[in-house]
Amino acid sequence: MNRVVPVAALEAETMALARRLAEGPTLAYSKAKHLFRQSFDRGLAGQLEAERDAFCASTRTRDLGAGAPAFFDWRPPTFEGR
């Protein structure tokens, strides 16, 4: 997400983004970042396999247990990073 804000609003906008990221699925963010970094060193087949493995591992997390019901109930999820 990119946006241009006045200098006077920069700190408030930065803190709002930091809060939004911290309240999000930090475990999933971490896995996605790790997969992205590794994608430069492996071929497509290897990357797809790694992404499949990460997705399957994510289905066993508490965050999925919090996120899926919240999605279906149309309410904000509460993620724990576990």
PDB file of N, CA, C and O in Angstrom:
ATOM      1  N   MET A   1       0.843  -1.164   0.000  1.00  0.00           N
ATOM      2  CA  MET A   1       0.000   0.000   0.000  1.00  0.00           C
ATOM      3  C   MET A   1       0.893   1.233   0.000  1.00  0.00           C
ATOM      4  O   MET A   1       1.730   1.410   0.885  1.00  0.00           O
ATOM      5  N   ASN A   2       0.710   2.049  -0.967  1.00  0.00           N
ATOM      6  CA  ASN A   2       1.452   3.304  -1.066  1.00  0.00           C
ATOM      7  C   ASN A   2       0.478   4.463  -1.052  1.00  0.00           C
ATOM      8  O   ASN A   2      -0.621   4.377  -1.600  1.00  0.00           O
ATOM      9  N   ARG A   3       0.887   5.530  -0.427  1.00  0.00           N
ATOM     10  CA  ARG A   3       0.097   6.753  -0.503  1.00  0.00           C
ATOM     11  C   ARG A   3       0.975   7.922  -0.114  1.00  0.00           C
ATOM     12  O   ARG A   3       1.952   7.774   0.621  1.00  0.00           O
ATOM     13  N   VAL A   4       0.618   9.064  -0.610  1.00  0.00           N
ATOM     14  CA  VAL A   4       1.331  10.300  -0.301  1.00  0.00           C
ATOM     15  C   VAL A   4       0.491  11.061   0.718  1.00  0.00           C
ATOM     16  O   VAL A   4      -0.710  11.256   0.533  1.00  0.00           O
ATOM     17  N   VAL A   5       1.145  11.488   1.799  1.00  0.00           N
ATOM     18  CA  VAL A   5       0.446  12.247   2.832  1.00  0.00           C
ATOM     19  C   VAL A   5       1.246  13.504   3.150  1.00  0.00           C
ATOM     20  O   VAL A   5       2.455  13.542   2.922  1.00  0.00           O
ATOM     21  N   PRO A   6       0.596  14.511   3.664  1.00  0.00           N
ATOM     22  CA  PRO A   6       1.330  15.711   4.075  1.00  0.00           C
ATOM     23  C   PRO A   6       2.302  15.366   5.208  1.00  0.00           C
ATOM     24  O   PRO A   6       2.047  14.449   5.990  1.00  0.00           O
ATOM     25  N   VAL A   7       3.395  16.088   5.292  1.00  0.00           N
ATOM     26  CA  VAL A   7       4.399  15.845   6.324  1.00  0.00           C
ATOM     27  C   VAL A   7       3.769  15.846   7.713  1.00  0.00           C
ATOM     28  O   VAL A   7       4.151  15.046   8.567  1.00  0.00           O
ATOM     29  N   ALA A   8       2.819  16.726   7.942  1.00  0.00           N
ATOM     30  CA  ALA A   8       2.179  16.823   9.256  1.00  0.00           C
ATOM     31  C   ALA A   8       1.418  15.543   9.615  1.00  0.00           C
ATOM     32  O   ALA A   8       1.231  15.256  10.798  1.00  0.00           O
ATOM     33  N   ALA A   9       0.977  14.773   8.622  1.00  0.00           N
ATOM     34  CA  ALA A   9       0.211  13.547   8.869  1.00  0.00           C
ATOM     35  C   ALA A   9       1.059  12.290   8.812  1.00  0.00           C
ATOM     36  O   ALA A   9       0.554  11.196   9.063  1.00  0.00           O
ATOM     37  N   LEU A  10       2.338  12.424   8.485  1.00  0.00           N
ATOM     38  CA  LEU A  10       3.189  11.252   8.272  1.00  0.00           C
ATOM     39  C   LEU A  10       3.276  10.354   9.490  1.00  0.00           C
ATOM     40  O   LEU A  10       3.104   9.141   9.366  1.00  0.00           O
ATOM     41  N   GLU A  11       3.538  10.906  10.654  1.00  0.00           N
ATOM     42  CA  GLU A  11       3.677  10.076  11.861  1.00  0.00           C
ATOM     43  C   GLU A  11       2.374   9.343  12.179  1.00  0.00           C
ATOM     44  O   GLU A  11       2.402   8.150  12.482  1.00  0.00           O
ATOM     45  N   ALA A  12       1.247  10.025  12.117  1.00  0.00           N
ATOM     46  CA  ALA A  12      -0.039   9.393  12.411  1.00  0.00           C
ATOM     47  C   ALA A  12      -0.354   8.291  11.403  1.00  0.00           C
ATOM     48  O   ALA A  12      -0.831   7.223  11.785  1.00  0.00           O
ATOM     49  N   GLU A  13      -0.094   8.538  10.131  1.00  0.00           N
ATOM     50  CA  GLU A  13      -0.346   7.532   9.091  1.00  0.00           C
ATOM     51  C   GLU A  13       0.572   6.325   9.268  1.00  0.00           C
ATOM     52  O   GLU A  13       0.148   5.183   9.090  1.00  0.00           O
ATOM     53  N   THR A  14       1.827   6.583   9.618  1.00  0.00           N
ATOM     54  CA  THR A  14       2.783   5.501   9.833  1.00  0.00           C
ATOM     55  C   THR A  14       2.356   4.626  11.005  1.00  0.00           C
ATOM     56  O   THR A  14       2.409   3.399  10.922  1.00  0.00           O
ATOM     57  N   MET A  15       1.935   5.257  12.094  1.00  0.00           N
ATOM     58  CA  MET A  15       1.495   4.502  13.268  1.00  0.00           C
ATOM     59  C   MET A  15       0.212   3.718  12.966  1.00  0.00           C
ATOM     60  O   MET A  15       0.059   2.591  13.436  1.00  0.00           O
ATOM     61  N   ALA A  16      -0.697   4.290  12.199  1.00  0.00           N
ATOM     62  CA  ALA A  16      -1.924   3.580  11.831  1.00  0.00           C
ATOM     63  C   ALA A  16      -1.601   2.340  11.009  1.00  0.00           C
ATOM     64  O   ALA A  16      -2.196   1.283  11.220  1.00  0.00           O
ATOM     65  N   LEU A  17      -0.671   2.459  10.081  1.00  0.00           N
ATOM     66  CA  LEU A  17      -0.259   1.308   9.277  1.00  0.00           C
ATOM     67  C   LEU A  17       0.422   0.261  10.150  1.00  0.00           C
ATOM     68  O   LEU A  17       0.157  -0.932  10.005  1.00  0.00           O
ATOM     69  N   ALA A  18       1.290   0.693  11.049  1.00  0.00           N
ATOM     70  CA  ALA A  18       1.978  -0.245  11.946  1.00  0.00           C
ATOM     71  C   ALA A  18       0.973  -1.002  12.809  1.00  0.00           C
ATOM     72  O   ALA A  18       1.112  -2.209  13.007  1.00  0.00           O
ATOM     73  N   ARG A  19      -0.038  -0.303  13.322  1.00  0.00           N
ATOM     74  CA  ARG A  19      -1.076  -0.971  14.136  1.00  0.00           C
ATOM     75  C   ARG A  19      -1.844  -1.982  13.294  1.00  0.00           C
ATOM     76  O   ARG A  19      -2.112  -3.100  13.734  1.00  0.00           O
ATOM     77  N   ARG A  20      -2.194  -1.574  12.078  1.00  0.00           N
ATOM     78  CA  ARG A  20      -2.944  -2.482  11.195  1.00  0.00           C
ATOM     79  C   ARG A  20      -2.144  -3.755  10.908  1.00  0.00           C
ATOM     80  O   ARG A  20      -2.693  -4.857  10.922  1.00  0.00           O
ATOM     81  N   LEU A  21      -0.861  -3.595  10.650  1.00  0.00           N
ATOM     82  CA  LEU A  21      -0.022  -4.769  10.399  1.00  0.00           C
ATOM     83  C   LEU A  21       0.121  -5.626  11.654  1.00  0.00           C
ATOM     84  O   LEU A  21       0.052  -6.853  11.572  1.00  0.00           O
ATOM     85  N   ALA A  22       0.318  -5.002  12.803  1.00  0.00           N
ATOM     86  CA  ALA A  22       0.488  -5.733  14.057  1.00  0.00           C
ATOM     87  C   ALA A  22      -0.777  -6.491  14.453  1.00  0.00           C
ATOM     88  O   ALA A  22      -0.694  -7.541  15.090  1.00  0.00           O
ATOM     89  N   GLU A  23      -1.930  -5.976  14.088  1.00  0.00           N
ATOM     90  CA  GLU A  23      -3.193  -6.633  14.414  1.00  0.00           C
ATOM     91  C   GLU A  23      -3.580  -7.691  13.388  1.00  0.00           C
ATOM     92  O   GLU A  23      -4.548  -8.427  13.581  1.00  0.00           O
ATOM     93  N   GLY A  24      -2.834  -7.764  12.315  1.00  0.00           N
ATOM     94  CA  GLY A  24      -3.135  -8.710  11.248  1.00  0.00           C
ATOM     95  C   GLY A  24      -2.546 -10.082  11.534  1.00  0.00           C
ATOM     96  O   GLY A  24      -2.025 -10.326  12.622  1.00  0.00           O
ATOM     97  N   PRO A  25      -2.628 -10.967  10.568  1.00  0.00           N
ATOM     98  CA  PRO A  25      -2.106 -12.325  10.715  1.00  0.00           C
ATOM     99  C   PRO A  25      -0.574 -12.335  10.578  1.00  0.00           C
ATOM    100  O   PRO A  25      -0.046 -12.679   9.521  1.00  0.00           O
ATOM    101  N   THR A  26       0.114 -11.966  11.624  1.00  0.00           N
ATOM    102  CA  THR A  26       1.566 -11.799  11.560  1.00  0.00           C
ATOM    103  C   THR A  26       2.284 -13.086  11.175  1.00  0.00           C
ATOM    104  O   THR A  26       3.314 -13.033  10.503  1.00  0.00           O
ATOM    105  N   LEU A  27       1.773 -14.222  11.578  1.00  0.00           N
ATOM    106  CA  LEU A  27       2.386 -15.491  11.194  1.00  0.00           C
ATOM    107  C   LEU A  27       2.305 -15.680   9.679  1.00  0.00           C
ATOM    108  O   LEU A  27       3.281 -16.092   9.052  1.00  0.00           O
ATOM    109  N   ALA A  28       1.166 -15.386   9.100  1.00  0.00           N
ATOM    110  CA  ALA A  28       1.006 -15.495   7.640  1.00  0.00           C
ATOM    111  C   ALA A  28       1.883 -14.472   6.923  1.00  0.00           C
ATOM    112  O   ALA A  28       2.476 -14.782   5.890  1.00  0.00           O
ATOM    113  N   TYR A  29       1.970 -13.256   7.465  1.00  0.00           N
ATOM    114  CA  TYR A  29       2.853 -12.249   6.869  1.00  0.00           C
ATOM    115  C   TYR A  29       4.296 -12.754   6.855  1.00  0.00           C
ATOM    116  O   TYR A  29       5.008 -12.603   5.861  1.00  0.00           O
ATOM    117  N   SER A  30       4.712 -13.348   7.958  1.00  0.00           N
ATOM    118  CA  SER A  30       6.079 -13.855   8.064  1.00  0.00           C
ATOM    119  C   SER A  30       6.342 -14.951   7.043  1.00  0.00           C
ATOM    120  O   SER A  30       7.378 -14.949   6.377  1.00  0.00           O
ATOM    121  N   LYS A  31       5.409 -15.885   6.919  1.00  0.00           N
ATOM    122  CA  LYS A  31       5.582 -16.973   5.953  1.00  0.00           C
ATOM    123  C   LYS A  31       5.622 -16.437   4.526  1.00  0.00           C
ATOM    124  O   LYS A  31       6.428 -16.892   3.713  1.00  0.00           O
ATOM    125  N   ALA A  32       4.760 -15.477   4.219  1.00  0.00           N
ATOM    126  CA  ALA A  32       4.735 -14.904   2.872  1.00  0.00           C
ATOM    127  C   ALA A  32       6.052 -14.191   2.564  1.00  0.00           C
ATOM    128  O   ALA A  32       6.589 -14.314   1.463  1.00  0.00           O
ATOM    129  N   LYS A  33       6.564 -13.451   3.539  1.00  0.00           N
ATOM    130  CA  LYS A  33       7.830 -12.742   3.346  1.00  0.00           C
ATOM    131  C   LYS A  33       8.976 -13.733   3.126  1.00  0.00           C
ATOM    132  O   LYS A  33       9.832 -13.529   2.265  1.00  0.00           O
ATOM    133  N   HIS A  34       8.979 -14.796   3.908  1.00  0.00           N
ATOM    134  CA  HIS A  34      10.004 -15.834   3.775  1.00  0.00           C
ATOM    135  C   HIS A  34       9.920 -16.493   2.391  1.00  0.00           C
ATOM    136  O   HIS A  34      10.940 -16.695   1.734  1.00  0.00           O
ATOM    137  N   LEU A  35       8.704 -16.825   1.958  1.00  0.00           N
ATOM    138  CA  LEU A  35       8.532 -17.427   0.637  1.00  0.00           C
ATOM    139  C   LEU A  35       8.992 -16.489  -0.469  1.00  0.00           C
ATOM    140  O   LEU A  35       9.616 -16.920  -1.438  1.00  0.00           O
ATOM    141  N   PHE A  36       8.684 -15.213  -0.323  1.00  0.00           N
ATOM    142  CA  PHE A  36       9.103 -14.242  -1.328  1.00  0.00           C
ATOM    143  C   PHE A  36      10.617 -14.191  -1.433  1.00  0.00           C
ATOM    144  O   PHE A  36      11.168 -14.197  -2.534  1.00  0.00           O
ATOM    145  N   ARG A  37      11.299 -14.138  -0.277  1.00  0.00           N
ATOM    146  CA  ARG A  37      12.769 -14.089  -0.296  1.00  0.00           C
ATOM    147  C   ARG A  37      13.357 -15.327  -0.952  1.00  0.00           C
ATOM    148  O   ARG A  37      14.324 -15.235  -1.708  1.00  0.00           O
ATOM    149  N   GLN A  38      12.777 -16.480  -0.666  1.00  0.00           N
ATOM    150  CA  GLN A  38      13.305 -17.725  -1.224  1.00  0.00           C
ATOM    151  C   GLN A  38      12.995 -17.882  -2.711  1.00  0.00           C
ATOM    152  O   GLN A  38      13.656 -18.659  -3.401  1.00  0.00           O
ATOM    153  N   SER A  39      12.018 -17.167  -3.198  1.00  0.00           N
ATOM    154  CA  SER A  39      11.599 -17.344  -4.588  1.00  0.00           C
ATOM    155  C   SER A  39      12.688 -16.971  -5.593  1.00  0.00           C
ATOM    156  O   SER A  39      12.655 -17.425  -6.736  1.00  0.00           O
ATOM    157  N   PHE A  40      13.640 -16.159  -5.182  1.00  0.00           N
ATOM    158  CA  PHE A  40      14.721 -15.764  -6.080  1.00  0.00           C
ATOM    159  C   PHE A  40      15.751 -16.877  -6.273  1.00  0.00           C
ATOM    160  O   PHE A  40      16.539 -16.849  -7.218  1.00  0.00           O
ATOM    161  N   ASP A  41      15.736 -17.853  -5.372  1.00  0.00           N
ATOM    162  CA  ASP A  41      16.751 -18.908  -5.400  1.00  0.00           C
ATOM    163  C   ASP A  41      16.216 -20.267  -5.816  1.00  0.00           C
ATOM    164  O   ASP A  41      16.942 -21.258  -5.742  1.00  0.00           O
ATOM    165  N   ARG A  42      14.967 -20.339  -6.250  1.00  0.00           N
ATOM    166  CA  ARG A  42      14.427 -21.639  -6.659  1.00  0.00           C
ATOM    167  C   ARG A  42      13.563 -21.479  -7.893  1.00  0.00           C
ATOM    168  O   ARG A  42      13.095 -20.385  -8.211  1.00  0.00           O
ATOM    169  N   GLY A  43      13.364 -22.574  -8.570  1.00  0.00           N
ATOM    170  CA  GLY A  43      12.531 -22.570  -9.773  1.00  0.00           C
ATOM    171  C   GLY A  43      11.053 -22.570  -9.432  1.00  0.00           C
ATOM    172  O   GLY A  43      10.666 -22.640  -8.265  1.00  0.00           O
ATOM    173  N   LEU A  44      10.236 -22.490 -10.471  1.00  0.00           N
ATOM    174  CA  LEU A  44       8.796 -22.416 -10.286  1.00  0.00           C
ATOM    175  C   LEU A  44       8.250 -23.640  -9.558  1.00  0.00           C
ATOM    176  O   LEU A  44       7.451 -23.502  -8.631  1.00  0.00           O
ATOM    177  N   ALA A  45       8.669 -24.828  -9.962  1.00  0.00           N
ATOM    178  CA  ALA A  45       8.153 -26.044  -9.330  1.00  0.00           C
ATOM    179  C   ALA A  45       8.496 -26.072  -7.840  1.00  0.00           C
ATOM    180  O   ALA A  45       7.654 -26.409  -7.008  1.00  0.00           O
ATOM    181  N   GLY A  46       9.734 -25.718  -7.513  1.00  0.00           N
ATOM    182  CA  GLY A  46      10.144 -25.690  -6.111  1.00  0.00           C
ATOM    183  C   GLY A  46       9.392 -24.639  -5.312  1.00  0.00           C
ATOM    184  O   GLY A  46       9.031 -24.866  -4.157  1.00  0.00           O
ATOM    185  N   GLN A  47       9.157 -23.484  -5.933  1.00  0.00           N
ATOM    186  CA  GLN A  47       8.423 -22.418  -5.257  1.00  0.00           C
ATOM    187  C   GLN A  47       6.977 -22.826  -5.007  1.00  0.00           C
ATOM    188  O   GLN A  47       6.442 -22.599  -3.921  1.00  0.00           O
ATOM    189  N   LEU A  48       6.350 -23.423  -6.003  1.00  0.00           N
ATOM    190  CA  LEU A  48       4.961 -23.862  -5.828  1.00  0.00           C
ATOM    191  C   LEU A  48       4.854 -24.922  -4.736  1.00  0.00           C
ATOM    192  O   LEU A  48       3.890 -24.932  -3.970  1.00  0.00           O
ATOM    193  N   GLU A  49       5.827 -25.800  -4.664  1.00  0.00           N
ATOM    194  CA  GLU A  49       5.845 -26.826  -3.612  1.00  0.00           C
ATOM    195  C   GLU A  49       5.992 -26.171  -2.228  1.00  0.00           C
ATOM    196  O   GLU A  49       5.301 -26.545  -1.280  1.00  0.00           O
ATOM    197  N   ALA A  50       6.889 -25.206  -2.128  1.00  0.00           N
ATOM    198  CA  ALA A  50       7.085 -24.507  -0.855  1.00  0.00           C
ATOM    199  C   ALA A  50       5.826 -23.746  -0.448  1.00  0.00           C
ATOM    200  O   ALA A  50       5.467 -23.724   0.729  1.00  0.00           O
ATOM    201  N   GLU A  51       5.159 -23.125  -1.412  1.00  0.00           N
ATOM    202  CA  GLU A  51       3.925 -22.403  -1.116  1.00  0.00           C
ATOM    203  C   GLU A  51       2.826 -23.360  -0.673  1.00  0.00           C
ATOM    204  O   GLU A  51       2.068 -23.056   0.248  1.00  0.00           O
ATOM    205  N   ARG A  52       2.740 -24.510  -1.325  1.00  0.00           N
ATOM    206  CA  ARG A  52       1.759 -25.521  -0.905  1.00  0.00           C
ATOM    207  C   ARG A  52       2.020 -25.958   0.530  1.00  0.00           C
ATOM    208  O   ARG A  52       1.095 -26.047   1.337  1.00  0.00           O
ATOM    209  N   ASP A  53       3.283 -26.230   0.843  1.00  0.00           N
ATOM    210  CA  ASP A  53       3.643 -26.666   2.195  1.00  0.00           C
ATOM    211  C   ASP A  53       3.321 -25.593   3.234  1.00  0.00           C
ATOM    212  O   ASP A  53       2.826 -25.898   4.319  1.00  0.00           O
ATOM    213  N   ALA A  54       3.604 -24.343   2.897  1.00  0.00           N
ATOM    214  CA  ALA A  54       3.317 -23.243   3.829  1.00  0.00           C
ATOM    215  C   ALA A  54       1.812 -23.090   4.024  1.00  0.00           C
ATOM    216  O   ALA A  54       1.350 -22.852   5.140  1.00  0.00           O
ATOM    217  N   PHE A  55       1.053 -23.225   2.950  1.00  0.00           N
ATOM    218  CA  PHE A  55      -0.405 -23.124   3.062  1.00  0.00           C
ATOM    219  C   PHE A  55      -0.944 -24.240   3.948  1.00  0.00           C
ATOM    220  O   PHE A  55      -1.770 -23.993   4.827  1.00  0.00           O
ATOM    221  N   CYS A  56      -0.481 -25.461   3.721  1.00  0.00           N
ATOM    222  CA  CYS A  56      -0.947 -26.590   4.535  1.00  0.00           C
ATOM    223  C   CYS A  56      -0.582 -26.385   6.004  1.00  0.00           C
ATOM    224  O   CYS A  56      -1.388 -26.679   6.887  1.00  0.00           O
ATOM    225  N   ALA A  57       0.615 -25.888   6.269  1.00  0.00           N
ATOM    226  CA  ALA A  57       1.025 -25.613   7.650  1.00  0.00           C
ATOM    227  C   ALA A  57       0.152 -24.529   8.271  1.00  0.00           C
ATOM    228  O   ALA A  57      -0.149 -24.577   9.464  1.00  0.00           O
ATOM    229  N   SER A  58      -0.248 -23.560   7.469  1.00  0.00           N
ATOM    230  CA  SER A  58      -1.082 -22.468   7.976  1.00  0.00           C
ATOM    231  C   SER A  58      -2.470 -22.943   8.381  1.00  0.00           C
ATOM    232  O   SER A  58      -3.112 -22.326   9.230  1.00  0.00           O
ATOM    233  N   THR A  59      -2.936 -24.026   7.785  1.00  0.00           N
ATOM    234  CA  THR A  59      -4.268 -24.522   8.134  1.00  0.00           C
ATOM    235  C   THR A  59      -4.300 -25.111   9.539  1.00  0.00           C
ATOM    236  O   THR A  59      -5.377 -25.369  10.077  1.00  0.00           O
ATOM    237  N   ARG A  60      -3.135 -25.327  10.137  1.00  0.00           N
ATOM    238  CA  ARG A  60      -3.064 -25.886  11.487  1.00  0.00           C
ATOM    239  C   ARG A  60      -2.758 -24.827  12.546  1.00  0.00           C
ATOM    240  O   ARG A  60      -2.361 -25.172  13.659  1.00  0.00           O
ATOM    241  N   THR A  61      -2.933 -23.556  12.223  1.00  0.00           N
ATOM    242  CA  THR A  61      -2.600 -22.496  13.170  1.00  0.00           C
ATOM    243  C   THR A  61      -3.848 -21.980  13.885  1.00  0.00           C
ATOM    244  O   THR A  61      -4.971 -22.126  13.403  1.00  0.00           O
ATOM    245  N   ARG A  62      -3.619 -21.380  15.035  1.00  0.00           N
ATOM    246  CA  ARG A  62      -4.714 -20.740  15.767  1.00  0.00           C
ATOM    247  C   ARG A  62      -5.265 -19.548  14.993  1.00  0.00           C
ATOM    248  O   ARG A  62      -6.454 -19.237  15.077  1.00  0.00           O
ATOM    249  N   ASP A  63      -4.391 -18.883  14.239  1.00  0.00           N
ATOM    250  CA  ASP A  63      -4.848 -17.722  13.476  1.00  0.00           C
ATOM    251  C   ASP A  63      -5.908 -18.103  12.445  1.00  0.00           C
ATOM    252  O   ASP A  63      -6.860 -17.353  12.233  1.00  0.00           O
ATOM    253  N   LEU A  64      -5.752 -19.257  11.804  1.00  0.00           N
ATOM    254  CA  LEU A  64      -6.795 -19.695  10.873  1.00  0.00           C
ATOM    255  C   LEU A  64      -8.072 -19.965  11.655  1.00  0.00           C
ATOM    256  O   LEU A  64      -9.169 -19.650  11.194  1.00  0.00           O
ATOM    257  N   GLY A  65      -7.926 -20.549  12.837  1.00  0.00           N
ATOM    258  CA  GLY A  65      -9.090 -20.805  13.680  1.00  0.00           C
ATOM    259  C   GLY A  65      -9.798 -19.528  14.093  1.00  0.00           C
ATOM    260  O   GLY A  65     -11.003 -19.546  14.344  1.00  0.00           O
ATOM    261  N   ALA A  66      -9.077 -18.425  14.168  1.00  0.00           N
ATOM    262  CA  ALA A  66      -9.678 -17.131  14.504  1.00  0.00           C
ATOM    263  C   ALA A  66     -10.183 -16.423  13.256  1.00  0.00           C
ATOM    264  O   ALA A  66     -11.235 -15.784  13.287  1.00  0.00           O
ATOM    265  N   GLY A  67      -9.450 -16.532  12.170  1.00  0.00           N
ATOM    266  CA  GLY A  67      -9.780 -15.775  10.965  1.00  0.00           C
ATOM    267  C   GLY A  67     -10.960 -16.321  10.189  1.00  0.00           C
ATOM    268  O   GLY A  67     -11.796 -15.552   9.715  1.00  0.00           O
ATOM    269  N   ALA A  68     -11.044 -17.635  10.049  1.00  0.00           N
ATOM    270  CA  ALA A  68     -12.121 -18.210   9.230  1.00  0.00           C
ATOM    271  C   ALA A  68     -13.506 -17.923   9.814  1.00  0.00           C
ATOM    272  O   ALA A  68     -14.378 -17.452   9.084  1.00  0.00           O
ATOM    273  N   PRO A  69     -13.738 -18.189  11.097  1.00  0.00           N
ATOM    274  CA  PRO A  69     -15.076 -17.880  11.637  1.00  0.00           C
ATOM    275  C   PRO A  69     -15.402 -16.384  11.566  1.00  0.00           C
ATOM    276  O   PRO A  69     -16.542 -16.010  11.290  1.00  0.00           O
ATOM    277  N   ALA A  70     -14.416 -15.543  11.811  1.00  0.00           N
ATOM    278  CA  ALA A  70     -14.650 -14.094  11.729  1.00  0.00           C
ATOM    279  C   ALA A  70     -15.059 -13.704  10.313  1.00  0.00           C
ATOM    280  O   ALA A  70     -15.950 -12.875  10.127  1.00  0.00           O
ATOM    281  N   PHE A  71     -14.414 -14.298   9.321  1.00  0.00           N
ATOM    282  CA  PHE A  71     -14.760 -14.014   7.929  1.00  0.00           C
ATOM    283  C   PHE A  71     -16.219 -14.360   7.659  1.00  0.00           C
ATOM    284  O   PHE A  71     -16.951 -13.564   7.071  1.00  0.00           O
ATOM    285  N   PHE A  72     -16.639 -15.538   8.084  1.00  0.00           N
ATOM    286  CA  PHE A  72     -18.005 -15.967   7.815  1.00  0.00           C
ATOM    287  C   PHE A  72     -19.039 -15.220   8.658  1.00  0.00           C
ATOM    288  O   PHE A  72     -20.205 -15.125   8.275  1.00  0.00           O
ATOM    289  N   ASP A  73     -18.612 -14.695   9.800  1.00  0.00           N
ATOM    290  CA  ASP A  73     -19.513 -13.907  10.662  1.00  0.00           C
ATOM    291  C   ASP A  73     -19.475 -12.418  10.331  1.00  0.00           C
ATOM    292  O   ASP A  73     -20.158 -11.628  10.982  1.00  0.00           O
ATOM    293  N   TRP A  74     -18.692 -12.022   9.335  1.00  0.00           N
ATOM    294  CA  TRP A  74     -18.559 -10.620   8.925  1.00  0.00           C
ATOM    295  C   TRP A  74     -18.107  -9.738  10.082  1.00  0.00           C
ATOM    296  O   TRP A  74     -18.647  -8.651  10.287  1.00  0.00           O
ATOM    297  N   ARG A  75     -17.109 -10.209  10.843  1.00  0.00           N
ATOM    298  CA  ARG A  75     -16.574  -9.411  11.940  1.00  0.00           C
ATOM    299  C   ARG A  75     -15.055  -9.420  11.853  1.00  0.00           C
ATOM    300  O   ARG A  75     -14.475 -10.308  11.228  1.00  0.00           O
ATOM    301  N   PRO A  76     -14.412  -8.450  12.468  1.00  0.00           N
ATOM    302  CA  PRO A  76     -12.950  -8.416  12.422  1.00  0.00           C
ATOM    303  C   PRO A  76     -12.355  -9.574  13.227  1.00  0.00           C
ATOM    304  O   PRO A  76     -12.826  -9.862  14.327  1.00  0.00           O
ATOM    305  N   PRO A  77     -11.339 -10.234  12.699  1.00  0.00           N
ATOM    306  CA  PRO A  77     -10.698 -11.326  13.439  1.00  0.00           C
ATOM    307  C   PRO A  77      -9.734 -10.787  14.494  1.00  0.00           C
ATOM    308  O   PRO A  77      -9.286  -9.642  14.431  1.00  0.00           O
ATOM    309  N   THR A  78      -9.438 -11.628  15.440  1.00  0.00           N
ATOM    310  CA  THR A  78      -8.414 -11.328  16.440  1.00  0.00           C
ATOM    311  C   THR A  78      -7.316 -12.369  16.271  1.00  0.00           C
ATOM    312  O   THR A  78      -7.499 -13.539  16.608  1.00  0.00           O
ATOM    313  N   PHE A  79      -6.174 -11.935  15.746  1.00  0.00           N
ATOM    314  CA  PHE A  79      -5.075 -12.862  15.492  1.00  0.00           C
ATOM    315  C   PHE A  79      -4.114 -12.871  16.668  1.00  0.00           C
ATOM    316  O   PHE A  79      -3.920 -11.852  17.331  1.00  0.00           O
ATOM    317  N   GLU A  80      -3.505 -14.043  16.924  1.00  0.00           N
ATOM    318  CA  GLU A  80      -2.558 -14.211  18.014  1.00  0.00           C
ATOM    319  C   GLU A  80      -1.126 -14.397  17.542  1.00  0.00           C
ATOM    320  O   GLU A  80      -0.195 -14.339  18.346  1.00  0.00           O
ATOM    321  N   GLY A  81      -0.944 -14.618  16.256  1.00  0.00           N
ATOM    322  CA  GLY A  81       0.397 -14.897  15.749  1.00  0.00           C
ATOM    323  C   GLY A  81       0.852 -16.307  16.078  1.00  0.00           C
ATOM    324  O   GLY A  81       2.047 -16.582  16.184  1.00  0.00           O
ATOM    325  N   ARG A  82      -0.127 -17.202  16.239  1.00  0.00           N
ATOM    326  CA  ARG A  82       0.195 -18.622  16.526  1.00  0.00           C
ATOM    327  C   ARG A  82      -0.619 -19.521  15.629  1.00  0.00           C
ATOM    328  O   ARG A  82      -0.500 -20.744  15.708  1.00  0.00           O
TER     329      ARG A  82
END
